Amino acid sequence: MEELLPGTRGSAARRPSESRAALARAFLAKAVFDVPTTQALVERLRNDPALRRLCGWEQAGAVLVHVR
């Protein structure tokens, strides 16, 4: 996934590359699992440790920091 994301050069206000990769994986999972809304995706990530780890977050609280 990291190879498909734009480089980190440029704006210092961008998210760290790890966060951007986790977000990209989460939105890929949203499409694959046909999750209807971003809020539903956030709820699923909070309650599904396996999906959360596949996306790149260990703790449920980390999801809230990155997906808004």
C-alpha positions in Angstrom: 0.0 0.0 0.0 2.8 2.4 0.8 4.2 2.2 -2.7 0.8 3.5 -4.1 0.6 6.5 -1.8 2.1 9.9 -2.8 5.5 10.8 -1.4 5.8 12.6 1.9 7.7 15.6 0.4 6.0 18.9 0.4 3.6 20.1 3.1 4.6 19.6 6.7 0.9 19.4 7.6 0.5 16.0 6.0 -0.2 12.9 8.0 2.7 10.6 8.7 3.1 8.0 6.1 2.1 5.2 8.5 -1.2 7.0 9.2 -1.9 7.6 5.6 -1.2 3.9 4.8 -3.6 2.8 7.6 -6.3 5.1 6.3 -5.8 3.9 2.8 -6.1 0.2 4.0 -9.3 1.2 6.0 -11.0 2.7 3.0 -10.0 -0.3 0.8 -11.6 -2.5 3.5 -14.7 -0.2 3.4 -15.1 -0.9 -0.3 -14.3 -4.7 -0.1 -16.7 -5.3 2.8 -19.3 -2.9 1.3 -19.5 -0.7 4.4 -22.1 2.0 3.6 -20.7 5.0 5.5 -17.4 6.2 7.0 -19.1 6.2 10.4 -20.0 2.6 10.0 -16.4 1.9 9.0 -15.2 3.6 12.2 -17.6 1.5 14.3 -16.4 -1.7 12.7 -12.8 -0.7 13.2 -13.5 0.0 16.9 -15.1 -3.4 17.4 -13.1 -5.7 15.1 -9.6 -6.1 16.4 -8.5 -8.3 13.4 -9.7 -5.7 10.8 -8.1 -2.9 12.9 -4.7 -4.7 12.9 -4.9 -5.5 9.2 -5.4 -1.8 8.6 -2.4 -0.9 10.8 -3.8 0.1 14.1 -3.2 -1.8 17.3 -5.5 0.2 19.6 -9.1 1.1 19.0 -8.4 4.6 20.2 -5.9 5.1 17.4 -8.7 4.9 14.8 -10.5 7.9 16.3 -7.4 10.0 16.0 -7.0 9.4 12.3 -10.5 8.9 10.9 -12.7 12.0 11.2 
